Amino acid sequence: MSNEPDDPRSEWDPLGWELEGPAEQPRNLPAPRTVEVVSWGPTGDRSSQPRNPAVVMLVTSVVLAVLGLVGIGIGVGSVFFNQDAPPPEIVVVSGPQVVSASPQESPPLQTPLVVAPPEPSPPGEPSESGQSEAPLVLGDPVVAVARAVIPSVVLIEVNVDALDQESPVLPDLNPDSPDLESEIPEDAPTYGQGSGIIYDASGLILTNAHVLGEAETVRVQFADGVRAEGVVVGTAPAIDVGLVRVDTDMTLTPAVFADRSTVEVGQLAVAVGSPFGLQQSVTSGIVSAVGRAVREGTGDSAFVEMIQTDAPINRGNSGGALANSNGQVIGMNTLIQTDGSFGNIGLGFAIPSDIALNIAQRILSGESTELGYLGVYGTDPEIGLPGALVVEVSPDTPAEQAGLVAGDLIVLIDGEVVSTFTELAAKVQFRVPGTEVELEVVRDGEHINLTVVIGSRPSFEEPDEE
């Protein structure tokens, strides 16, 4: 190698290049420093040394990429392997939705889930499972009650000449007729309308006495539209119960009745009948009160412990059914209270089923339907315990013979609570004359028991006498 002066290595080779020959050290330059080279390679425990972050990130990315490819492969494979599998079944459970919210904020509105029902099989034909299709109720209790009760409710038509002028049934006129006078002959009979409940499969029909009036025969139209002639078996006008018999080869659906002891305030009440001739009309509400002592009219009419309901009842509903949520008839719709108009204002009353059935059995067996009689005048106490306060005892009456005196407070009759004087009247009048009853009376602060034999009620008494 040349040692020409222009070659920098000719004077000093700081990088340690090998010189081809001895060179003269330059003047005025510092002596080269001695540098000790120390090896820095890893020694000792390898686990204590930090890993290279770049390597860690590279390994993690590779693992995630592999897992992603595996997941995609599983998803694609499931599509091909499950092509013949049935679609998932959607089960909708109906139930109330409870939303809690403070008074200052309203709960958010939610859109209900609507699932279209499957196409039903034609009537009488089995479904794919081999079973007949059951009725679709869609979770509405009124629908279920209507389906159960409608076959047991009938329309009753009565010649108006046999009806009381104040009877709450209407003429059978066709409102769609353009010219009634030209279609109805002047001498043609006009019919009033009411409702009835099929009592048993033999053709007995329960209804109100005021629907039948003085008629001996009626026309009955069943739920399927078939009409037949009915014969009036008997009536009990004072309690407003009547019975009709229809001779027919039809298979009838008797109503299922429930005792008034099963009825509670606030429960569902469904009315079925023919208001204004509109057959098989269904309305619903609740039971507003039980044991409501109501007197239907004047004269020989009795106080009856009725079921009060706000289910709309109108003219023509008389004799129809009031049913509970199980489709059982708890009462027979009988009357309404109005404000002077003819419409319903939410105050309807039904004779409890057990009272109506008891009177029907008396009619069938030929027993007396006379009202029971005690022989006292009374009122409700102004203060103190509830009950029937005796104001006066009529002479030679069951009350006098039992030892009742003015000032007695009757609180129980045969163990049934008496809250008002009208309740006492209703309980006494419903009992058959000659029946023995036990009265619990409060006299001078002491409770005493008296035994009374119910008598026959005279033809007419003032409303405050029993």
C-alpha positions as CSV (number, residue, x, y, z in Angstrom):
1,M,0.0,0.0,0.0
2,S,1.3,3.5,-0.9
3,N,2.6,5.8,1.8
4,E,2.1,9.0,-0.1
5,P,1.5,12.1,2.0
6,D,-2.0,12.4,0.5
7,D,-3.0,9.1,2.0
8,P,-4.5,9.8,5.4
9,R,-3.4,6.5,6.7
10,S,0.1,7.5,6.1
11,E,0.1,9.6,9.2
12,W,-2.4,7.8,11.5
13,D,-4.9,5.1,11.2
14,P,-7.4,5.6,14.1
15,L,-9.6,2.9,12.8
16,G,-6.9,0.4,13.2
17,W,-6.2,-0.2,9.5
18,E,-3.1,-2.2,9.0
19,L,-0.2,-0.1,7.8
20,E,2.1,-1.4,5.2
21,G,5.1,-0.1,6.9
22,P,6.3,2.1,9.8
23,A,5.1,5.6,9.7
24,E,6.2,8.6,11.4
25,Q,3.9,9.7,14.3
26,P,2.5,13.2,13.7
27,R,3.6,15.9,16.0
28,N,1.4,17.9,18.4
29,L,-1.3,15.1,18.5
30,P,-2.6,13.7,21.7
31,A,-1.5,10.2,22.6
32,P,-4.1,7.6,21.8
33,R,-6.3,6.6,24.7
34,T,-6.4,3.1,26.0
35,V,-9.9,1.6,25.6
36,E,-10.9,-1.5,27.4
37,V,-13.5,-3.6,25.6
38,V,-15.9,-5.5,27.8
39,S,-18.3,-8.1,26.5
40,W,-22.0,-7.2,27.2
41,G,-23.6,-10.4,26.1
42,P,-26.4,-12.0,28.3
43,T,-25.1,-13.9,31.3
44,G,-26.8,-15.6,34.2
45,D,-30.7,-16.3,34.4
46,R,-32.4,-15.7,31.0
47,S,-35.9,-15.3,32.6
48,S,-35.0,-12.1,34.3
49,Q,-34.2,-10.4,31.0
50,P,-36.9,-8.3,29.3
51,R,-38.3,-9.6,26.0
52,N,-38.1,-7.6,22.8
53,P,-41.5,-5.8,22.4
54,A,-41.4,-6.1,18.7
55,V,-41.1,-9.8,18.9
56,V,-44.0,-10.0,21.4
57,M,-46.3,-8.0,19.1
58,L,-45.4,-10.1,16.1
59,V,-46.2,-13.4,17.9
60,T,-49.5,-12.0,19.2
61,S,-50.6,-10.8,15.7
62,V,-49.9,-14.2,14.2
63,V,-51.9,-16.0,16.9
64,L,-54.9,-13.7,16.5
65,A,-54.9,-14.0,12.8
66,V,-54.9,-17.8,13.1
67,L,-57.8,-17.8,15.5
68,G,-59.8,-15.5,13.2
69,L,-59.3,-17.8,10.3
70,V,-60.5,-20.7,12.4
71,G,-63.7,-18.9,13.4
72,I,-64.5,-17.9,9.9
73,G,-64.0,-21.5,8.8
74,I,-66.4,-22.8,11.5
75,G,-69.1,-20.3,10.6
76,V,-68.9,-21.1,6.9
77,G,-69.0,-24.8,7.6
78,S,-72.1,-24.5,9.9
79,V,-74.0,-22.9,7.0
80,F,-73.3,-25.9,4.7
81,F,-73.8,-28.6,7.3
82,N,-77.1,-27.1,8.7
83,Q,-78.9,-26.4,5.4
84,D,-81.5,-29.0,6.1
85,A,-82.1,-28.2,9.8
86,P,-85.5,-26.7,10.8
87,P,-85.7,-23.0,11.6
88,P,-85.5,-22.1,15.3
89,E,-88.9,-22.1,17.1
90,I,-90.0,-18.8,18.6
91,V,-92.0,-19.1,21.8
92,V,-93.8,-16.1,23.0
93,V,-95.0,-16.1,26.6
94,S,-97.7,-13.6,27.3
95,G,-97.6,-11.8,30.6
96,P,-98.1,-8.4,32.1
97,Q,-95.3,-5.9,31.9
98,V,-94.6,-4.0,35.1
99,V,-92.8,-0.7,34.7
100,S,-91.7,1.2,37.7
101,A,-91.3,4.9,37.5
102,S,-91.1,7.9,39.8
103,P,-94.0,10.4,39.7
104,Q,-91.9,12.9,37.9
105,E,-91.0,10.6,35.0
106,S,-93.1,8.4,32.8
107,P,-92.1,4.9,31.7
108,P,-90.9,4.7,28.1
109,L,-93.3,3.4,25.6
110,Q,-92.5,0.0,24.1
111,T,-93.6,-1.6,20.9
112,P,-95.3,-4.9,21.6
113,L,-94.0,-8.0,19.9
114,V,-96.5,-9.3,17.3
115,V,-96.1,-12.9,16.1
116,A,-98.3,-14.0,13.3
117,P,-100.1,-17.3,14.2
118,P,-99.7,-20.3,11.9
119,E,-102.3,-20.9,9.2
120,P,-105.2,-22.9,10.9
121,S,-106.4,-26.2,9.4
122,P,-109.9,-26.2,7.9
123,P,-112.7,-26.9,10.5
124,G,-113.0,-30.6,11.3
125,E,-109.6,-31.5,9.7
126,P,-106.6,-32.5,11.8
127,S,-103.5,-30.5,11.8
128,E,-100.1,-31.8,10.7
129,S,-99.6,-33.2,14.2
130,G,-102.8,-35.3,13.7
131,Q,-104.8,-33.3,16.3
132,S,-107.7,-31.0,15.8
133,E,-106.8,-27.3,16.0
134,A,-107.7,-25.7,19.4
135,P,-109.4,-22.3,19.4
136,L,-106.9,-19.5,19.4
137,V,-107.6,-17.2,22.4
138,L,-104.4,-15.0,22.2
139,G,-104.3,-14.6,26.0
140,D,-107.5,-12.5,26.3
141,P,-109.7,-13.8,29.2
142,V,-112.8,-12.1,27.8
143,V,-112.5,-14.1,24.6
144,A,-112.2,-17.3,26.5
145,V,-115.3,-16.5,28.6
146,A,-117.3,-15.4,25.6
147,R,-116.6,-18.7,23.8
148,A,-117.6,-20.7,26.9
149,V,-120.8,-18.8,27.7
150,I,-122.3,-17.7,24.3
151,P,-123.6,-21.2,23.5
152,S,-125.6,-21.2,26.7
153,V,-127.3,-17.9,26.2
154,V,-130.5,-17.5,24.1
155,L,-132.7,-14.8,22.8
156,I,-136.3,-14.8,24.0
157,E,-139.1,-13.1,22.0
158,V,-142.5,-12.4,23.7
159,N,-145.7,-11.0,22.3
160,V,-145.9,-7.5,23.7
161,D,-149.6,-8.0,24.4
162,A,-148.5,-10.3,27.3
163,L,-146.0,-7.8,28.7
164,D,-146.3,-5.2,31.3
165,Q,-146.2,-1.7,29.8
166,E,-143.2,-0.9,31.9
167,S,-141.3,-4.1,31.0
168,P,-137.7,-3.2,29.9
169,V,-137.8,-5.2,26.6
170,L,-138.1,-3.6,23.1
171,P,-140.3,-4.3,20.0
172,D,-138.7,-6.7,17.5
173,L,-138.4,-4.2,14.7
174,N,-135.8,-4.3,11.9
175,P,-133.8,-1.1,12.1
176,D,-132.4,-1.7,8.6
177,S,-135.8,-1.8,7.0
178,P,-136.5,1.2,4.7
179,D,-140.3,1.0,5.2
180,L,-141.5,-0.8,8.3
181,E,-145.2,0.0,7.7
182,S,-145.2,-1.7,4.4
183,E,-143.5,-4.9,5.7
184,I,-145.4,-5.4,8.9
185,P,-149.1,-6.0,8.7
186,E,-151.3,-4.0,11.0
187,D,-152.6,-7.1,12.7
188,A,-149.2,-8.8,13.0
189,P,-148.1,-9.4,16.6
190,T,-145.2,-7.4,17.8
191,Y,-142.6,-9.1,20.0
192,G,-140.5,-7.8,22.8
193,Q,-137.1,-9.3,23.5
194,G,-135.0,-10.4,26.4
195,S,-132.4,-13.0,27.1
196,G,-132.2,-16.4,28.8
197,I,-129.7,-19.0,30.1
198,I,-129.9,-22.7,29.3
199,Y,-130.6,-24.3,32.6
200,D,-130.1,-28.0,31.6
201,A,-129.8,-30.3,28.6
202,S,-133.5,-31.1,28.7
203,G,-134.5,-27.7,27.3
204,L,-135.2,-25.7,30.5
205,I,-134.2,-22.0,30.2
206,L,-133.8,-19.6,33.1
207,T,-134.8,-15.9,32.6
208,N,-136.4,-13.0,34.4
209,A,-140.1,-13.0,35.2
210,H,-140.5,-9.5,33.7
211,V,-139.2,-10.8,30.4
212,L,-142.0,-13.3,30.2
213,G,-144.8,-11.1,31.6
214,E,-148.1,-12.9,31.4
215,A,-147.1,-14.9,28.3
216,E,-147.7,-18.7,28.1
217,T,-145.6,-19.3,25.1
218,V,-142.5,-17.6,23.7
219,R,-140.0,-17.9,20.8
220,V,-136.5,-18.9,21.6
221,Q,-133.5,-18.4,19.3
222,F,-130.3,-20.3,20.1
223,A,-126.8,-19.2,19.5
224,D,-126.6,-21.0,16.2
225,G,-129.7,-19.1,14.9
226,V,-132.2,-22.0,15.3
227,R,-135.6,-21.0,16.6
228,A,-138.0,-23.0,18.6
229,E,-141.2,-22.5,20.5
230,G,-141.0,-22.4,24.3
231,V,-143.6,-22.9,27.0
232,V,-143.5,-20.9,30.2
233,V,-143.2,-23.3,33.1
234,G,-143.7,-20.8,35.9
235,T,-142.6,-17.4,37.3
236,A,-141.8,-15.8,40.6
237,P,-142.5,-12.1,39.9
238,A,-141.5,-10.9,43.4
239,I,-138.0,-12.1,43.0
240,D,-138.1,-11.8,39.2
241,V,-137.3,-15.3,38.1
242,G,-139.0,-17.3,35.4
243,L,-138.5,-20.7,33.7
244,V,-139.2,-21.8,30.1
245,R,-139.1,-25.2,28.5
246,V,-138.2,-25.9,24.9
247,D,-138.9,-29.3,23.3
248,T,-136.1,-29.9,20.8
249,D,-133.8,-32.6,19.6
250,M,-130.9,-30.2,19.6
251,T,-127.9,-30.9,21.7
252,L,-127.9,-28.0,24.1
253,T,-125.0,-26.6,26.1
254,P,-126.2,-25.9,29.7
255,A,-124.5,-23.1,31.6
256,V,-122.1,-23.8,34.4
257,F,-123.1,-21.9,37.5
258,A,-121.0,-20.6,40.4
259,D,-122.3,-19.8,43.9
260,R,-122.3,-16.2,45.1
261,S,-119.8,-17.1,47.9
262,T,-117.1,-17.4,45.2
263,V,-117.8,-13.8,43.9
264,E,-115.4,-11.1,45.0
265,V,-115.4,-7.3,44.4
266,G,-113.0,-6.4,41.7
267,Q,-113.1,-9.6,39.8
268,L,-113.8,-9.8,36.0
269,A,-117.5,-9.7,35.0
270,V,-118.6,-10.6,31.5
271,A,-122.2,-9.9,30.4
272,V,-123.7,-11.9,27.6
273,G,-127.2,-11.2,26.2
274,S,-129.3,-9.5,23.5
275,P,-129.5,-5.8,24.2
276,F,-131.9,-4.1,21.9
277,G,-132.3,-7.4,20.0
278,L,-128.6,-7.6,19.2
279,Q,-128.1,-11.3,19.9
280,Q,-125.0,-12.7,21.6
281,S,-123.6,-9.3,22.5
282,V,-120.6,-9.4,25.0
283,T,-119.6,-6.7,27.3
284,S,-117.1,-6.8,30.2
285,G,-116.3,-4.9,33.4
286,I,-115.8,-5.9,37.0
287,V,-117.9,-6.8,40.0
288,S,-118.5,-3.5,41.7
289,A,-120.2,-4.8,44.9
290,V,-121.7,-8.0,46.3
291,G,-124.8,-8.4,48.5
292,R,-126.3,-5.1,47.3
293,A,-129.8,-5.2,48.6
294,V,-131.9,-3.8,45.8
295,R,-135.6,-3.6,45.4
296,E,-136.6,-3.9,41.8
297,G,-139.9,-2.0,41.9
298,T,-142.9,-1.5,44.1
299,G,-145.8,-3.6,45.3
300,D,-144.9,-7.2,45.9
301,S,-141.3,-6.9,44.7
302,A,-138.7,-8.1,47.1
303,F,-135.3,-6.9,48.2
304,V,-132.7,-9.1,46.6
305,E,-129.0,-9.3,47.5
306,M,-127.7,-8.6,44.0
307,I,-124.3,-8.5,42.3
308,Q,-123.5,-5.0,41.2
309,T,-121.4,-4.6,38.0
310,D,-120.2,-1.9,35.7
311,A,-120.3,-4.2,32.7
312,P,-122.6,-2.4,30.2
313,I,-126.1,-3.8,30.5
314,N,-129.0,-2.4,28.5
315,R,-132.6,-3.2,27.6
316,G,-132.8,-6.7,26.3
317,N,-129.9,-8.0,28.5
318,S,-132.5,-9.0,31.1
319,G,-132.3,-12.7,31.8
320,G,-128.8,-13.0,30.3
321,A,-125.7,-14.2,31.9
322,L,-123.1,-12.5,34.0
323,A,-120.0,-14.7,34.1
324,N,-116.6,-14.9,35.9
325,S,-113.2,-15.4,34.3
326,N,-113.7,-19.2,34.4
327,G,-116.8,-19.0,32.2
328,Q,-119.1,-19.8,35.1
329,V,-122.4,-17.9,35.4
330,I,-122.4,-16.0,38.7
331,G,-125.6,-14.1,38.1
332,M,-128.6,-13.3,35.9
333,N,-128.6,-9.7,34.6
334,T,-131.8,-8.2,35.8
335,L,-131.9,-4.4,36.0
336,I,-130.0,-1.2,35.7
337,Q,-130.1,2.2,37.5
338,T,-130.2,5.2,35.3
339,D,-130.1,9.0,35.6
340,G,-133.4,9.4,33.8
341,S,-132.1,8.3,30.4
342,F,-132.5,4.9,28.8
343,G,-128.7,4.2,28.5
344,N,-126.3,2.4,30.8
345,I,-124.3,4.5,33.3
346,G,-122.3,1.7,34.8
347,L,-124.8,0.6,37.5
348,G,-126.1,-2.9,36.6
349,F,-127.5,-5.6,38.9
350,A,-127.6,-9.3,38.6
351,I,-129.5,-11.9,40.7
352,P,-126.9,-14.3,42.1
353,S,-127.0,-17.7,40.5
354,D,-127.7,-19.6,43.7
355,I,-130.8,-17.4,44.4
356,A,-132.1,-17.8,40.8
357,L,-131.5,-21.6,40.9
358,N,-133.2,-21.9,44.2
359,I,-136.3,-20.2,42.9
360,A,-136.2,-22.3,39.7
361,Q,-136.1,-25.4,41.8
362,R,-139.2,-24.2,43.7
363,I,-141.0,-23.6,40.5
364,L,-140.1,-27.0,39.1
365,S,-141.1,-28.9,42.3
366,G,-144.3,-26.9,42.8
367,E,-143.2,-25.3,46.0
368,S,-144.4,-21.9,47.1
369,T,-142.5,-18.9,45.8
370,E,-144.0,-16.6,48.5
371,L,-141.7,-14.2,50.2
372,G,-140.6,-14.8,53.8
373,Y,-141.9,-12.5,56.5
374,L,-140.6,-11.4,59.9
375,G,-143.0,-8.6,61.0
376,V,-140.8,-5.7,62.1
377,Y,-140.3,-2.0,61.1
378,G,-136.7,-0.9,61.2
379,T,-133.9,1.3,60.0
380,D,-130.1,1.5,60.0
381,P,-128.3,2.5,63.2
382,E,-126.9,6.1,63.1
383,I,-123.9,5.2,65.2
384,G,-122.3,2.1,66.7
385,L,-122.4,-1.4,65.3
386,P,-123.8,-2.1,61.8
387,G,-127.0,-4.1,61.7
388,A,-130.8,-3.8,61.4
389,L,-132.3,-1.7,64.1
390,V,-135.8,-2.7,65.1
391,V,-138.1,0.3,65.5
392,E,-141.4,-1.5,65.9
393,V,-142.7,-5.0,66.1
394,S,-146.0,-5.8,64.5
395,P,-148.4,-7.8,66.7
396,D,-149.2,-11.4,66.0
397,T,-146.1,-11.8,63.7
398,P,-143.2,-14.2,63.8
399,A,-141.0,-11.4,65.3
400,E,-143.3,-10.9,68.2
401,Q,-143.6,-14.7,68.8
402,A,-139.8,-15.0,68.9
403,G,-139.5,-12.2,71.5
404,L,-138.1,-9.4,69.4
405,V,-138.6,-5.9,70.8
406,A,-138.1,-2.3,69.7
407,G,-134.5,-1.3,70.1
408,D,-133.0,-4.7,69.3
409,L,-130.1,-4.6,66.8
410,I,-130.1,-7.7,64.6
411,V,-126.5,-8.5,63.5
412,L,-126.7,-12.1,62.3
413,I,-129.2,-14.4,60.7
414,D,-128.2,-18.1,60.5
415,G,-124.6,-16.9,60.9
416,E,-124.8,-14.4,58.0
417,V,-123.7,-10.9,58.8
418,V,-126.5,-8.3,58.6
419,S,-125.2,-4.8,57.9
420,T,-128.4,-2.9,57.1
421,F,-132.1,-3.2,57.4
422,T,-132.5,-3.8,53.7
423,E,-130.0,-6.7,53.9
424,L,-132.2,-8.2,56.6
425,A,-135.2,-7.8,54.4
426,A,-133.5,-9.5,51.5
427,K,-132.3,-12.4,53.6
428,V,-135.7,-12.9,55.2
429,Q,-137.7,-12.6,52.0
430,F,-135.6,-15.2,50.2
431,R,-136.3,-17.9,52.8
432,V,-139.2,-20.2,52.4
433,P,-142.1,-19.6,54.8
434,G,-142.1,-22.1,57.7
435,T,-138.2,-22.1,57.8
436,E,-136.7,-21.8,61.2
437,V,-133.8,-19.4,61.5
438,E,-131.5,-18.2,64.3
439,L,-131.1,-14.5,64.9
440,E,-128.3,-12.9,66.9
441,V,-129.4,-9.7,68.5
442,V,-127.7,-7.0,70.6
443,R,-130.0,-5.8,73.4
444,D,-128.8,-3.4,76.0
445,G,-125.2,-4.2,75.1
446,E,-125.5,-7.9,75.4
447,H,-125.7,-10.5,72.6
448,I,-128.6,-12.9,72.7
449,N,-129.9,-15.6,70.3
450,L,-133.5,-15.9,69.2
451,T,-135.2,-18.6,67.2
452,V,-137.8,-17.4,64.6
453,V,-140.1,-19.3,62.3
454,I,-140.4,-17.4,59.1
455,G,-143.9,-16.5,58.1
456,S,-145.6,-15.8,54.8
457,R,-145.5,-12.2,53.7
458,P,-148.8,-10.4,53.3
459,S,-149.7,-9.2,49.8
460,F,-148.1,-5.8,50.3
461,E,-146.0,-4.2,53.1
462,E,-144.3,-0.9,53.3
463,P,-140.6,-0.9,52.3
464,D,-139.4,-0.5,55.9
465,E,-141.4,-3.5,57.2
466,E,-140.2,-7.1,57.2
